[in-house]
Amino acid sequence: MPPAESSLPIAPRLALILVPVLVLANVPSALADSLASLFDHVLEFEGQLEQSPQFRKGLESVIVSFQRNAVRTADFVATSTTSGYAYTWDPETGSFKRTATSRGSVYVEPADTVGKGHAQVSFSYLYSNFTNLDGKSLEDTLDEGIRNVRGPNQSEVDVRTATFSFRSQVFSLSGTFGLTDRWDVNLLIPVFLTTLKLNGTSFLLIPGIDPIPNNFVENESKLGVGDLLIRTKYRFEDEFGLQLASELILRAPSGNPDNFQGLGDVTLTPVFIVQRAFGPHLLRANLGVEVNAGEVSQSRARYAVSAAFQLLPPLGVSVDIVGSSGFAPDHFKQGDVSGVVDRTDIVDAIVGFQISITQQVVAQVGTIIPLTKDGLRADVVPAGWIGGRF
C-alpha cells in the first residue's frame, strides 16, 4: 500500500473528530417528553378511560405495538468499516497491494482492510420519510387499529387522523484503524434528527352518553446520538480465488428508543464475508446473526449481496440487496400493557454511484428502495457517503 502522507499521527486525528460527537451523546434533550409520549394525546378523554382499565390497556396496546415495530424496523443501514477499494496480497512486499477492481458498495462489508497504521474516516447521510406500516398508510394503520378495540357495552374510540408524518435523518461518522495488515477496528457514531407530526380528532363513544371529542396537534423533533457500533474485522488467507474475512459487531444501546433512535438492547453480530473480483468488477456477500442479549427471541439474521461494476476509471456503480429477518414474533409486556408484533423481513435494494475524488478520497450517492412491506417503511431513502483513507 502507498505510504500515508500526514503531519499529524492517525490516533490524534481520529480523536479530534470523534470526541466532539461523543460529548454530544451525553448532552440531555432540551425537552423532557419523548416522541413516543405524543401518542398519549390521541387518547385523552377527560379521564374517562381510567374508569375502564381493560379498555384503556387494549387501546394503548395498539400504540405500543406501533412504537415497538417502528423501533425495530425503522433502523438505519450502517455503512461498512472500509471503503470499496480492493487489495490483494503481494508476497514480494509482504503486504496488500491496491488493485484496479471496482470500489464497490459502501453498505456491504468488503473483505479488504485499511492496512497496518492506516485509517479511514467517513461520513454518511440518510433521509427516511416513513409513509407505510406493514403496507398501509400510517394514518390508516393508527385509525384502524384503535377502532378495532372494544370496551364495556361496546364502547369504542373513533379516530380520524388527518396527518401522520414520521421522518428520520441519520448523520453517521465512522473511523477505522488498521492494527495490522489483516486486522481492523472501527467505531461508528450515528446522530439522529427525528420528526413526528400527528394531528386529527378522536371521539370516545360510550352508549347512552354524548361522544367525548379530543383534538390532538403534535409536531416535535428530537436530536440525539443513536446506538454506537463497535466493530472489528479480520481478513483470512485467500482461498480458491476468494477473499475471505470475518467481522464482529457490538451494538451499544446509547440511543433513546422512545425517540426511535435506538433498539434499547445490546446486540452482538458475527459476520462472515466473501468477495471475488472478475476483472475490474466485484462481487461480495455477507452473512451474519444479530444476537439480541436483552431479548434473545428478537435476534435476527442479517444478509447482503453486492455487485459492483467499473464504468470508467474514476466511476463505478453498485447494486446491493441488504436484508434482515426476525426469527420469532415480539411478545411484549410494557408496564400493564401487553401485545404481539409480528415477525418481520426487512429487505432493501441499494443502487449507488461511486466516484474517486482523489487517490485517497471516494464519494457515493445512492438510493435505498424497500423490497418488502413489513414494518415501518419509506418509499425511497436518498443516501450519500464520503470517505478518505490516510
NORSUL-V248331 format. One record per run of one state. SS is the DSSP state (hx for helix, st for strand, lp for the rest). FROM is the first residue (numbers start at 1). TO is the last residue. If there is no record, write none. Layout:
# NORSUL-V248331
ss->SS from->FROM to->TO
ss->SS from->FROM to->TO
This chain:
# NORSUL-V248331
ss->lp from->1 to->9
ss->hx from->10 to->25
ss->lp from->26 to->35
ss->hx from->36 to->43
ss->lp from->44 to->47
ss->hx from->48 to->51
ss->lp from->52 to->52
ss->hx from->53 to->73
ss->lp from->74 to->86
ss->st from->87 to->90
ss->lp from->91 to->94
ss->st from->95 to->98
ss->lp from->99 to->118
ss->st from->119 to->133
ss->lp from->134 to->135
ss->st from->136 to->137
ss->hx from->138 to->147
ss->lp from->148 to->151
ss->hx from->152 to->154
ss->lp from->155 to->155
ss->st from->156 to->178
ss->lp from->179 to->182
ss->st from->183 to->205
ss->lp from->206 to->211
ss->st from->212 to->225
ss->lp from->226 to->227
ss->st from->228 to->235
ss->lp from->236 to->238
ss->st from->239 to->239
ss->lp from->240 to->241
ss->st from->242 to->252
ss->lp from->253 to->256
ss->hx from->257 to->259
ss->lp from->260 to->266
ss->st from->267 to->278
ss->lp from->279 to->280
ss->st from->281 to->292
ss->lp from->293 to->295
ss->hx from->296 to->298
ss->lp from->299 to->299
ss->st from->300 to->312
ss->lp from->313 to->314
ss->st from->315 to->326
ss->lp from->327 to->329
ss->st from->330 to->334
ss->lp from->335 to->336
ss->st from->337 to->341
ss->lp from->342 to->344
ss->st from->345 to->356
ss->lp from->357 to->360
ss->st from->361 to->370
ss->lp from->371 to->375
ss->st from->376 to->389
ss->lp from->390 to->390
